[in-house]
Amino acid sequence: MKKLIICMFTCLLAVAMVGCKKHKNVTTTVSVPLVVENAISLDRQGMYLQKSVDYTWFETGITLKNFLDSEETSSEVEKITNVFQVIEKVSETSSDVMVWIFEHTTDGTIETGKYGFWIEDFPLNSEEIKLTFEDAYNRLMEANCPKPHSRQCTLRDPIGPIDVNPQYIFGNISGPVYFVDAVSGAVLDHNPAFPSEEN
């Protein structure tokens, strides 16, 4: 009887070990390139469905993998940051204002909410944007101008005395900055929302 029990136990153990080998979990990481327009659409849908139908989209920041003036430059994106605002009425006389920031990297998305106002841009919700980020990047690369030593681009509608289309703004404060019109594709070395020094 003991031999029979030991034999059955050994058989069950062998079956269990074979079963474990067959169901071994394998985790595979797939690196998917970040696409600016996909991140914008995803976040706008999330804002509409989860936060408020009356959200305001203010800007999209893009961090490139390589510097614009490097030999290995490309339009490959390392991070996308979308900025939204929601004003929620609390009572007849007061409202809560929340700024929502979504940061996308190949590791995933981080969502942050802060109380406060966003005052740097005009809303982009109903603005016409004909050029994709890739189109704007190509326009800048084709332009006869020194490329900024920067990995930054921001899609926004700048506030100023002149009404302009949304702009893809390449560069940062320390170097040359170029504005690519998101509708016409024109490339300028100054903010079109303000009169240029040439006029």
N, CA and C atoms as a LAMMPS dump frame, in Angstrom:
ITEM: TIMESTEP
0
ITEM: NUMBER OF ATOMS
597
ITEM: BOX BOUNDS ff ff ff
-5.0000000000000000e+02 5.0000000000000000e+02
-5.0000000000000000e+02 5.0000000000000000e+02
-5.0000000000000000e+02 5.0000000000000000e+02
ITEM: ATOMS id mol type element x y z
1 1 1 N 0.836 -1.2 0
2 1 2 C 0 0 0
3 1 3 C 0.869 1.248 0
4 2 1 N 1.961 1.188 0.828
5 2 2 C 2.851 2.336 0.868
6 2 3 C 3.496 2.555 -0.492
7 3 1 N 3.872 1.439 -1.16
8 3 2 C 4.489 1.554 -2.474
9 3 3 C 3.524 2.196 -3.471
10 4 1 N 2.26 1.822 -3.4
11 4 2 C 1.235 2.372 -4.294
12 4 3 C 1.065 3.876 -4.063
13 5 1 N 1.03 4.289 -2.788
14 5 2 C 0.876 5.715 -2.464
15 5 3 C 2.103 6.498 -2.931
16 6 1 N 3.295 5.954 -2.693
17 6 2 C 4.527 6.628 -3.134
18 6 3 C 4.556 6.725 -4.653
19 7 1 N 4.141 5.673 -5.328
20 7 2 C 4.113 5.663 -6.804
21 7 3 C 3.13 6.705 -7.328
22 8 1 N 1.949 6.775 -6.724
23 8 2 C 0.941 7.765 -7.152
24 8 3 C 1.434 9.191 -6.872
25 9 1 N 2.056 9.397 -5.724
26 9 2 C 2.584 10.708 -5.369
27 9 3 C 3.662 11.147 -6.362
28 10 1 N 4.533 10.182 -6.734
29 10 2 C 5.608 10.477 -7.699
30 10 3 C 5.016 10.834 -9.061
31 11 1 N 3.994 10.112 -9.486
32 11 2 C 3.332 10.404 -10.773
33 11 3 C 2.677 11.786 -10.752
34 12 1 N 1.986 12.087 -9.662
35 12 2 C 1.338 13.405 -9.544
36 12 3 C 2.374 14.53 -9.55
37 13 1 N 3.469 14.328 -8.884
38 13 2 C 4.546 15.316 -8.843
39 13 3 C 5.133 15.531 -10.24
40 14 1 N 5.328 14.457 -10.979
41 14 2 C 5.865 14.555 -12.341
42 14 3 C 4.895 15.311 -13.248
43 15 1 N 3.589 15.016 -13.142
44 15 2 C 2.57 15.714 -13.944
45 15 3 C 2.537 17.196 -13.579
46 16 1 N 2.626 17.494 -12.302
47 16 2 C 2.607 18.888 -11.853
48 16 3 C 3.802 19.658 -12.395
49 17 1 N 4.987 19.015 -12.398
50 17 2 C 6.191 19.68 -12.912
51 17 3 C 6.08 19.929 -14.407
52 18 1 N 5.552 18.976 -15.155
53 18 2 C 5.363 19.15 -16.6
54 18 3 C 4.361 20.26 -16.855
55 19 1 N 3.279 20.28 -16.065
56 19 2 C 2.268 21.335 -16.193
57 19 3 C 2.847 22.704 -15.941
58 20 1 N 3.725 22.824 -14.966
59 20 2 C 4.352 24.108 -14.664
60 20 3 C 5.202 24.583 -15.809
61 21 1 N 5.901 23.64 -16.439
62 21 2 C 6.773 24.023 -17.555
63 21 3 C 5.94 24.52 -18.73
64 22 1 N 4.795 23.91 -18.98
65 22 2 C 3.958 24.312 -20.102
66 22 3 C 3.352 25.697 -19.898
67 23 1 N 3.055 26.107 -18.682
68 23 2 C 2.353 27.362 -18.405
69 23 3 C 3.284 28.452 -17.884
70 24 1 N 4.547 28.336 -18.202
71 24 2 C 5.509 29.34 -17.743
72 24 3 C 5.17 30.687 -18.379
73 25 1 N 5.044 31.749 -17.556
74 25 2 C 4.728 33.086 -18.056
75 25 3 C 5.969 33.752 -18.635
76 26 1 N 5.827 34.33 -19.816
77 26 2 C 6.916 35.06 -20.451
78 26 3 C 6.443 36.484 -20.677
79 27 1 N 7.174 37.45 -20.139
80 27 2 C 6.82 38.86 -20.307
81 27 3 C 7.688 39.456 -21.393
82 28 1 N 7.047 40.057 -22.391
83 28 2 C 7.77 40.682 -23.491
84 28 3 C 7.478 42.166 -23.488
85 29 1 N 8.527 42.963 -23.57
86 29 2 C 8.353 44.41 -23.641
87 29 3 C 8.471 44.841 -25.096
88 30 1 N 7.428 45.48 -25.596
89 30 2 C 7.431 45.973 -26.968
90 30 3 C 7.541 47.49 -26.915
91 31 1 N 8.57 48.035 -27.535
92 31 2 C 8.765 49.481 -27.553
93 31 3 C 8.015 50.07 -28.739
94 32 1 N 6.975 50.835 -28.453
95 32 2 C 6.147 51.434 -29.497
96 32 3 C 6.54 52.899 -29.636
97 33 1 N 6.822 53.364 -30.867
98 33 2 C 7.191 54.771 -31.014
99 33 3 C 6.04 55.69 -30.612
100 34 1 N 6.375 56.823 -29.997
101 34 2 C 5.37 57.807 -29.6
102 34 3 C 4.958 58.637 -30.803
103 35 1 N 3.649 58.762 -31.003
104 35 2 C 3.108 59.57 -32.099
105 35 3 C 2.323 60.72 -31.477
106 36 1 N 2.716 61.943 -31.797
107 36 2 C 2.145 63.132 -31.164
108 36 3 C 0.628 63.175 -31.334
109 37 1 N 0.158 62.99 -32.547
110 37 2 C -1.281 63.104 -32.816
111 37 3 C -2.085 62.038 -32.071
112 38 1 N -1.519 60.835 -31.934
113 38 2 C -2.21 59.776 -31.178
114 38 3 C -2.334 60.136 -29.702
115 39 1 N -1.257 60.689 -29.13
116 39 2 C -1.285 61.082 -27.711
117 39 3 C -2.293 62.2 -27.474
118 40 1 N -2.356 63.162 -28.4
119 40 2 C -3.327 64.257 -28.274
120 40 3 C -4.752 63.707 -28.319
121 41 1 N -5.04 62.852 -29.303
122 41 2 C -6.39 62.283 -29.438
123 41 3 C -6.779 61.463 -28.209
124 42 1 N -5.849 60.651 -27.726
125 42 2 C -6.113 59.826 -26.555
126 42 3 C -6.426 60.674 -25.328
127 43 1 N -5.622 61.719 -25.107
128 43 2 C -5.827 62.566 -23.927
129 43 3 C -7.084 63.415 -24.047
130 44 1 N -7.378 63.897 -25.241
131 44 2 C -8.613 64.681 -25.426
132 44 3 C -9.839 63.811 -25.16
133 45 1 N -9.794 62.575 -25.619
134 45 2 C -10.902 61.652 -25.363
135 45 3 C -11.027 61.376 -23.863
136 46 1 N -9.878 61.178 -23.2
137 46 2 C -9.891 60.941 -21.75
138 46 3 C -10.449 62.125 -20.978
139 47 1 N -10.059 63.345 -21.397
140 47 2 C -10.581 64.541 -20.736
141 47 3 C -12.1 64.626 -20.905
142 48 1 N -12.575 64.381 -22.098
143 48 2 C -14.007 64.474 -22.399
144 48 3 C -14.809 63.44 -21.605
145 49 1 N -14.309 62.201 -21.573
146 49 2 C -15.055 61.114 -20.938
147 49 3 C -14.911 61.079 -19.421
148 50 1 N -13.73 61.479 -18.884
149 50 2 C -13.479 61.292 -17.459
150 50 3 C -13.457 62.576 -16.641
151 51 1 N -13.157 63.705 -17.267
152 51 2 C -13.014 64.949 -16.498
153 51 3 C -14.202 65.885 -16.726
154 52 1 N -14.331 66.372 -17.968
155 52 2 C -15.408 67.324 -18.279
156 52 3 C -15.522 67.485 -19.787
157 53 1 N -16.757 67.614 -20.251
158 53 2 C -16.951 67.873 -21.681
159 53 3 C -16.506 69.29 -22.036
160 54 1 N -16.368 70.147 -21.026
161 54 2 C -15.977 71.541 -21.245
162 54 3 C -14.491 71.785 -20.947
163 55 1 N -13.656 70.815 -21.202
164 55 2 C -12.223 70.986 -20.976
165 55 3 C -11.633 71.95 -22.012
166 56 1 N -10.483 72.503 -21.699
167 56 2 C -9.749 73.346 -22.636
168 56 3 C -8.369 72.731 -22.852
169 57 1 N -8.011 72.541 -24.117
170 57 2 C -6.682 72.047 -24.48
171 57 3 C -5.815 73.263 -24.777
172 58 1 N -4.689 73.412 -24.043
173 58 2 C -3.854 74.592 -24.196
174 58 3 C -2.564 74.365 -24.976
175 59 1 N -1.866 73.264 -24.733
176 59 2 C -0.63 73.069 -25.493
177 59 3 C -0.154 71.635 -25.416
178 60 1 N 0.753 71.323 -26.345
179 60 2 C 1.397 70.022 -26.375
180 60 3 C 2.897 70.249 -26.477
181 61 1 N 3.633 69.714 -25.507
182 61 2 C 5.095 69.8 -25.523
183 61 3 C 5.682 68.496 -26.025
184 62 1 N 6.7 68.604 -26.871
185 62 2 C 7.337 67.436 -27.465
186 62 3 C 8.831 67.493 -27.161
187 63 1 N 9.365 66.419 -26.601
188 63 2 C 10.805 66.3 -26.385
189 63 3 C 11.335 65.25 -27.343
190 64 1 N 12.266 65.666 -28.186
191 64 2 C 12.854 64.759 -29.172
192 64 3 C 13.932 63.89 -28.536
193 65 1 N 14.233 62.79 -29.183
194 65 2 C 15.294 61.911 -28.696
195 65 3 C 16.662 62.568 -28.903
196 66 1 N 16.848 63.253 -30.027
197 66 2 C 18.133 63.878 -30.356
198 66 3 C 17.984 65.392 -30.511
199 67 1 N 19.093 66.103 -30.396
200 67 2 C 19.094 67.554 -30.595
201 67 3 C 18.826 67.886 -32.062
202 68 1 N 18.157 69.005 -32.283
203 68 2 C 17.808 69.427 -33.644
204 68 3 C 19.033 69.721 -34.498
205 69 1 N 20.146 70.125 -33.874
206 69 2 C 21.342 70.472 -34.637
207 69 3 C 22.387 69.361 -34.658
208 70 1 N 22.045 68.168 -34.185
209 70 2 C 23.022 67.076 -34.178
210 70 3 C 23.022 66.353 -35.521
211 71 1 N 24.103 65.637 -35.783
212 71 2 C 24.2 64.875 -37.037
213 71 3 C 23.213 63.722 -37.053
214 72 1 N 22.862 63.22 -35.889
215 72 2 C 21.95 62.072 -35.795
216 72 3 C 20.508 62.514 -35.555
217 73 1 N 20.182 63.755 -35.89
218 73 2 C 18.835 64.25 -35.604
219 73 3 C 17.782 63.453 -36.371
220 74 1 N 16.641 63.296 -35.719
221 74 2 C 15.489 62.635 -36.34
222 74 3 C 14.247 63.138 -35.624
223 75 1 N 13.103 62.803 -36.159
224 75 2 C 11.849 63.245 -35.547
225 75 3 C 11.37 62.276 -34.466
226 76 1 N 12.233 61.35 -34.049
227 76 2 C 11.846 60.384 -33.024
228 76 3 C 11.585 61.098 -31.698
229 77 1 N 10.439 60.791 -31.092
230 77 2 C 9.971 61.492 -29.893
231 77 3 C 10.285 60.675 -28.642
232 78 1 N 10.779 61.372 -27.611
233 78 2 C 11.071 60.734 -26.321
234 78 3 C 9.944 60.953 -25.311
235 79 1 N 9.301 62.135 -25.376
236 79 2 C 8.233 62.456 -24.413
237 79 3 C 7.226 63.417 -25.04
238 80 1 N 5.956 63.239 -24.696
239 80 2 C 4.877 64.139 -25.124
240 80 3 C 4.122 64.579 -23.875
241 81 1 N 3.913 65.883 -23.735
242 81 2 C 3.204 66.435 -22.58
243 81 3 C 2.022 67.262 -23.067
244 82 1 N 0.816 66.868 -22.703
245 82 2 C -0.392 67.598 -23.068
246 82 3 C -0.951 68.328 -21.851
247 83 1 N -1.366 69.587 -22.056
248 83 2 C -1.859 70.432 -20.961
249 83 3 C -3.322 70.81 -21.214
250 84 1 N -4.159 70.553 -20.22
251 84 2 C -5.594 70.852 -20.293
252 84 3 C -6.021 71.61 -19.035
253 85 1 N -7.183 72.233 -19.118
254 85 2 C -7.755 72.927 -17.957
255 85 3 C -9.251 72.649 -17.893
256 86 1 N -9.754 72.503 -16.666
257 86 2 C -11.186 72.311 -16.433
258 86 3 C -11.627 73.295 -15.363
259 87 1 N -12.717 74.029 -15.637
260 87 2 C -13.316 74.923 -14.649
261 87 3 C -14.629 74.289 -14.206
262 88 1 N -14.696 73.946 -12.916
263 88 2 C -15.874 73.279 -12.378
264 88 3 C -16.559 74.182 -11.368
265 89 1 N -17.819 74.502 -11.648
266 89 2 C -18.574 75.381 -10.755
267 89 3 C -18.903 74.649 -9.463
268 90 1 N -18.505 75.254 -8.331
269 90 2 C -18.728 74.665 -7.015
270 90 3 C -19.997 75.225 -6.392
271 91 1 N -20.227 76.523 -6.574
272 91 2 C -21.43 77.173 -6.048
273 91 3 C -21.782 78.319 -6.99
274 92 1 N -22.764 79.104 -6.599
275 92 2 C -23.172 80.242 -7.429
276 92 3 C -22.053 81.277 -7.581
277 93 1 N -21.179 81.329 -6.61
278 93 2 C -20.153 82.385 -6.613
279 93 3 C -18.716 81.882 -6.747
280 94 1 N -18.5 80.569 -6.804
281 94 2 C -17.116 80.091 -6.882
282 94 3 C -16.976 78.876 -7.784
283 95 1 N -15.748 78.695 -8.268
284 95 2 C -15.42 77.566 -9.14
285 95 3 C -14.051 77.019 -8.769
286 96 1 N -13.848 75.75 -9.038
287 96 2 C -12.532 75.131 -8.928
288 96 3 C -11.925 75.086 -10.314
289 97 1 N -10.649 75.453 -10.417
290 97 2 C -9.948 75.401 -11.693
291 97 3 C -8.807 74.4 -11.557
292 98 1 N -8.832 73.384 -12.412
293 98 2 C -7.81 72.342 -12.387
294 98 3 C -7.063 72.313 -13.709
295 99 1 N -5.731 72.235 -13.619
296 99 2 C -4.893 72.023 -14.789
297 99 3 C -4.473 70.551 -14.771
298 100 1 N -4.74 69.864 -15.879
299 100 2 C -4.39 68.45 -16.008
300 100 3 C -3.238 68.316 -16.996
301 101 1 N -2.194 67.616 -16.578
302 101 2 C -1.013 67.418 -17.417
303 101 3 C -0.813 65.919 -17.615
304 102 1 N -0.701 65.509 -18.875
305 102 2 C -0.467 64.111 -19.232
306 102 3 C 0.919 64 -19.854
307 103 1 N 1.773 63.169 -19.271
308 103 2 C 3.127 62.952 -19.796
309 103 3 C 3.23 61.536 -20.342
310 104 1 N 3.541 61.436 -21.628
311 104 2 C 3.681 60.135 -22.29
312 104 3 C 5.15 59.851 -22.57
313 105 1 N 5.618 58.681 -22.172
314 105 2 C 6.926 58.176 -22.573
315 105 3 C 6.722 56.728 -23
316 106 1 N 7.788 56.081 -23.455
317 106 2 C 7.658 54.675 -23.832
318 106 3 C 7.398 53.791 -22.613
319 107 1 N 7.611 54.314 -21.408
320 107 2 C 7.328 53.564 -20.181
321 107 3 C 5.87 53.64 -19.759
322 108 1 N 5.108 54.57 -20.349
323 108 2 C 3.708 54.713 -19.978
324 108 3 C 3.306 56.171 -19.86
325 109 1 N 2.184 56.422 -19.191
326 109 2 C 1.622 57.767 -19.068
327 109 3 C 1.463 58.143 -17.604
328 110 1 N 1.861 59.366 -17.282
329 110 2 C 1.652 59.905 -15.93
330 110 3 C 0.668 61.068 -16.047
331 111 1 N -0.377 61.026 -15.229
332 111 2 C -1.422 62.064 -15.227
333 111 3 C -1.341 62.83 -13.911
334 112 1 N -1.276 64.171 -14.015
335 112 2 C -1.169 65.01 -12.828
336 112 3 C -2.221 66.113 -12.883
337 113 1 N -2.893 66.352 -11.765
338 113 2 C -3.856 67.441 -11.662
339 113 3 C -3.419 68.447 -10.623
340 114 1 N -3.497 69.742 -10.961
341 114 2 C -3.107 70.797 -10.027
342 114 3 C -4.169 71.885 -10.042
343 115 1 N -4.434 72.46 -8.859
344 115 2 C -5.334 73.603 -8.81
345 115 3 C -4.589 74.825 -9.342
346 116 1 N -5.251 75.589 -10.212
347 116 2 C -4.639 76.799 -10.753
348 116 3 C -5.08 77.055 -12.171
349 117 1 N -4.649 78.204 -12.709
350 117 2 C -5.005 78.624 -14.062
351 117 3 C -3.824 78.412 -15.002
352 118 1 N -4.13 78.165 -16.278
353 118 2 C -3.121 78.154 -17.329
354 118 3 C -3.333 79.439 -18.127
355 119 1 N -2.327 80.303 -18.184
356 119 2 C -2.544 81.629 -18.786
357 119 3 C -1.592 81.933 -19.944
358 120 1 N -0.843 80.956 -20.412
359 120 2 C 0.196 81.234 -21.397
360 120 3 C -0.264 81.17 -22.842
361 121 1 N -1.398 80.563 -23.136
362 121 2 C -1.81 80.318 -24.519
363 121 3 C -3.3 80.556 -24.716
364 122 1 N -3.673 80.713 -26.001
365 122 2 C -5.085 80.647 -26.367
366 122 3 C -5.464 79.172 -26.483
367 123 1 N -6.746 78.831 -26.267
368 123 2 C -7.177 77.432 -26.385
369 123 3 C -6.99 76.891 -27.807
370 124 1 N -6.695 75.599 -27.895
371 124 2 C -6.501 74.929 -29.186
372 124 3 C -7.708 74.091 -29.6
373 125 1 N -8.703 73.934 -28.725
374 125 2 C -9.808 72.997 -28.962
375 125 3 C -10.381 73.065 -30.376
376 126 1 N -10.741 74.249 -30.82
377 126 2 C -11.419 74.366 -32.12
378 126 3 C -10.516 74.944 -33.204
379 127 1 N -9.224 75.032 -32.936
380 127 2 C -8.286 75.576 -33.93
381 127 3 C -7.994 74.543 -35.012
382 128 1 N -7.792 75.05 -36.216
383 128 2 C -7.433 74.186 -37.336
384 128 3 C -5.93 73.9 -37.266
385 129 1 N -5.584 72.628 -37.311
386 129 2 C -4.181 72.217 -37.325
387 129 3 C -4.014 71.258 -38.5
388 130 1 N -3.416 71.75 -39.577
389 130 2 C -3.271 70.942 -40.791
390 130 3 C -1.985 70.126 -40.793
391 131 1 N -0.926 70.663 -40.222
392 131 2 C 0.355 69.972 -40.222
393 131 3 C 0.467 69.042 -39.021
394 132 1 N 0.963 67.852 -39.252
395 132 2 C 1.309 66.966 -38.146
396 132 3 C 2.65 67.424 -37.578
397 133 1 N 3.035 66.877 -36.435
398 133 2 C 4.35 67.201 -35.891
399 133 3 C 5.438 66.822 -36.886
400 134 1 N 5.301 65.674 -37.518
401 134 2 C 6.289 65.211 -38.502
402 134 3 C 6.408 66.213 -39.654
403 135 1 N 5.261 66.736 -40.125
404 135 2 C 5.274 67.754 -41.189
405 135 3 C 6.034 68.994 -40.739
406 136 1 N 5.737 69.466 -39.525
407 136 2 C 6.38 70.676 -39.01
408 136 3 C 7.884 70.463 -38.844
409 137 1 N 8.269 69.305 -38.341
410 137 2 C 9.69 68.974 -38.187
411 137 3 C 10.388 69.018 -39.546
412 138 1 N 9.766 68.42 -40.552
413 138 2 C 10.358 68.407 -41.898
414 138 3 C 10.473 69.811 -42.478
415 139 1 N 9.481 70.667 -42.226
416 139 2 C 9.546 72.064 -42.702
417 139 3 C 10.75 72.774 -42.086
418 140 1 N 10.955 72.575 -40.789
419 140 2 C 12.098 73.205 -40.135
420 140 3 C 13.407 72.674 -40.699
421 141 1 N 13.508 71.365 -40.889
422 141 2 C 14.753 70.78 -41.393
423 141 3 C 15.057 71.246 -42.815
424 142 1 N 14.01 71.503 -43.604
425 142 2 C 14.194 71.963 -44.987
426 142 3 C 14.521 73.451 -45.065
427 143 1 N 14.208 74.206 -44.016
428 143 2 C 14.425 75.662 -44.014
429 143 3 C 15.919 75.979 -43.973
430 144 1 N 16.288 77.046 -44.661
431 144 2 C 17.68 77.485 -44.697
432 144 3 C 17.95 78.358 -43.469
433 145 1 N 18.191 77.707 -42.33
434 145 2 C 18.421 78.426 -41.078
435 145 3 C 19.241 77.548 -40.144
436 146 1 N 19.994 78.168 -39.223
437 146 2 C 20.724 77.345 -38.247
438 146 3 C 19.727 76.663 -37.31
439 147 1 N 19.917 75.39 -37.106
440 147 2 C 18.982 74.639 -36.266
441 147 3 C 19.318 74.863 -34.79
442 148 1 N 18.306 74.984 -33.938
443 148 2 C 18.543 75.221 -32.508
444 148 3 C 19.227 74.022 -31.84
445 149 1 N 20.066 74.302 -30.866
446 149 2 C 20.638 73.226 -30.044
447 149 3 C 19.612 72.926 -28.955
448 150 1 N 18.595 72.193 -29.34
449 150 2 C 17.446 71.942 -28.468
450 150 3 C 16.791 70.643 -28.878
451 151 1 N 16.088 70.04 -27.939
452 151 2 C 15.275 68.853 -28.227
453 151 3 C 13.788 69.171 -28.045
454 152 1 N 13.457 70.455 -27.904
455 152 2 C 12.1 70.856 -27.527
456 152 3 C 11.294 71.42 -28.706
457 153 1 N 10.01 71.081 -28.686
458 153 2 C 9.034 71.687 -29.596
459 153 3 C 7.737 71.808 -28.807
460 154 1 N 7.018 72.908 -29.019
461 154 2 C 5.728 73.102 -28.354
462 154 3 C 4.689 73.511 -29.381
463 155 1 N 3.567 72.821 -29.388
464 155 2 C 2.427 73.205 -30.221
465 155 3 C 1.523 74.065 -29.355
466 156 1 N 1.338 75.33 -29.755
467 156 2 C 0.495 76.23 -28.97
468 156 3 C -0.005 77.363 -29.86
469 157 1 N -0.998 78.089 -29.368
470 157 2 C -1.5 79.295 -30.023
471 157 3 C -1.068 80.462 -29.145
472 158 1 N 0.043 81.114 -29.502
473 158 2 C 0.613 82.127 -28.606
474 158 3 C -0.27 83.359 -28.448
475 159 1 N -0.263 83.897 -27.241
476 159 2 C -0.997 85.124 -26.942
477 159 3 C -0.16 86.319 -27.381
478 160 1 N -0.782 87.25 -28.073
479 160 2 C -0.095 88.458 -28.529
480 160 3 C -1.072 89.386 -29.207
481 161 1 N -0.62 90.559 -29.637
482 161 2 C -1.519 91.534 -30.261
483 161 3 C -2.006 91.132 -31.653
484 162 1 N -1.313 90.186 -32.311
485 162 2 C -1.71 89.739 -33.652
486 162 3 C -2.309 88.343 -33.536
487 163 1 N -3.499 88.161 -34.147
488 163 2 C -4.157 86.857 -34.138
489 163 3 C -3.459 85.953 -35.155
490 164 1 N -2.959 84.801 -34.703
491 164 2 C -2.211 83.899 -35.58
492 164 3 C -2.756 82.48 -35.47
493 165 1 N -2.329 81.639 -36.4
494 165 2 C -2.649 80.212 -36.343
495 165 3 C -1.825 79.565 -35.23
496 166 1 N -2.217 78.372 -34.798
497 166 2 C -1.353 77.637 -33.869
498 166 3 C 0.035 77.452 -34.479
499 167 1 N 1.033 77.373 -33.626
500 167 2 C 2.428 77.298 -34.068
501 167 3 C 3.13 76.102 -33.419
502 168 1 N 3.975 75.439 -34.204
503 168 2 C 4.948 74.499 -33.651
504 168 3 C 6.193 75.326 -33.383
505 169 1 N 6.599 75.419 -32.128
506 169 2 C 7.724 76.279 -31.753
507 169 3 C 8.912 75.389 -31.394
508 170 1 N 9.973 75.479 -32.196
509 170 2 C 11.172 74.659 -32.003
510 170 3 C 12.258 75.501 -31.364
511 171 1 N 12.905 74.948 -30.322
512 171 2 C 13.993 75.65 -29.665
513 171 3 C 13.658 75.997 -28.234
514 172 1 N 14.557 76.798 -27.614
515 172 2 C 14.325 77.241 -26.247
516 172 3 C 14.917 78.633 -26.058
517 173 1 N 14.827 79.171 -24.874
518 173 2 C 15.202 80.56 -24.599
519 173 3 C 16.655 80.845 -24.926
520 174 1 N 17.545 79.867 -24.745
521 174 2 C 18.976 80.126 -24.871
522 174 3 C 19.489 80.182 -26.312
523 175 1 N 18.684 79.817 -27.286
524 175 2 C 19.186 79.799 -28.66
525 175 3 C 18.155 80.283 -29.641
526 176 1 N 18.408 80.064 -30.928
527 176 2 C 17.395 80.483 -31.897
528 176 3 C 16.099 79.691 -31.712
529 177 1 N 14.995 80.357 -31.962
530 177 2 C 13.674 79.744 -31.869
531 177 3 C 12.982 79.93 -33.216
532 178 1 N 12.333 78.867 -33.693
533 178 2 C 11.633 78.935 -34.979
534 178 3 C 10.179 78.545 -34.804
535 179 1 N 9.317 79.291 -35.492
536 179 2 C 7.877 79.094 -35.434
537 179 3 C 7.419 78.515 -36.77
538 180 1 N 6.8 77.337 -36.728
539 180 2 C 6.256 76.714 -37.935
540 180 3 C 4.742 76.784 -37.837
541 181 1 N 4.124 77.509 -38.765
542 181 2 C 2.672 77.684 -38.776
543 181 3 C 1.999 76.334 -38.99
544 182 1 N 1.088 75.951 -38.091
545 182 2 C 0.448 74.638 -38.148
546 182 3 C -0.61 74.532 -39.244
547 183 1 N -0.878 75.638 -39.941
548 183 2 C -1.834 75.62 -41.048
549 183 3 C -1.109 75.818 -42.379
550 184 1 N -0.314 76.878 -42.487
551 184 2 C 0.345 77.196 -43.754
552 184 3 C 1.705 76.525 -43.92
553 185 1 N 2.356 76.167 -42.82
554 185 2 C 3.687 75.575 -42.89
555 185 3 C 4.806 76.591 -42.988
556 186 1 N 4.482 77.892 -42.913
557 186 2 C 5.508 78.935 -42.989
558 186 3 C 6.446 78.823 -41.793
559 187 1 N 7.752 79.056 -42.043
560 187 2 C 8.763 78.997 -40.989
561 187 3 C 9.272 80.401 -40.725
562 188 1 N 9.164 80.861 -39.461
563 188 2 C 9.609 82.208 -39.09
564 188 3 C 10.614 82.119 -37.942
565 189 1 N 11.504 83.124 -37.874
566 189 2 C 12.476 83.165 -36.781
567 189 3 C 12.049 84.115 -35.667
568 190 1 N 10.767 84.474 -35.651
569 190 2 C 10.222 85.336 -34.599
570 190 3 C 8.767 84.942 -34.341
571 191 1 N 8.261 85.345 -33.192
572 191 2 C 6.892 85.042 -32.813
573 191 3 C 5.929 85.856 -33.678
574 192 1 N 5.125 85.217 -34.521
575 192 2 C 4.219 85.956 -35.408
576 192 3 C 3.094 86.667 -34.674
577 193 1 N 2.877 86.353 -33.39
578 193 2 C 1.821 87.017 -32.605
579 193 3 C 2.227 88.435 -32.212
580 194 1 N 3.486 88.786 -32.477
581 194 2 C 3.984 90.131 -32.199
582 194 3 C 4.564 90.729 -33.474
583 195 1 N 4.463 92.058 -33.646
584 195 2 C 5.035 92.68 -34.849
585 195 3 C 6.536 92.383 -34.92
586 196 1 N 7.032 92.056 -36.126
587 196 2 C 8.469 91.796 -36.26
588 196 3 C 9.236 93.099 -36.253
589 197 1 N 10.506 93.03 -35.921
590 197 2 C 11.361 94.207 -35.85
591 197 3 C 11.612 94.814 -37.233
592 198 1 N 11.375 94.024 -38.274
593 198 2 C 11.619 94.511 -39.64
594 198 3 C 10.558 95.519 -40.076
595 199 1 N 9.359 95.449 -39.473
596 199 2 C 8.255 96.348 -39.881
597 199 3 C 8.358 97.691 -39.191
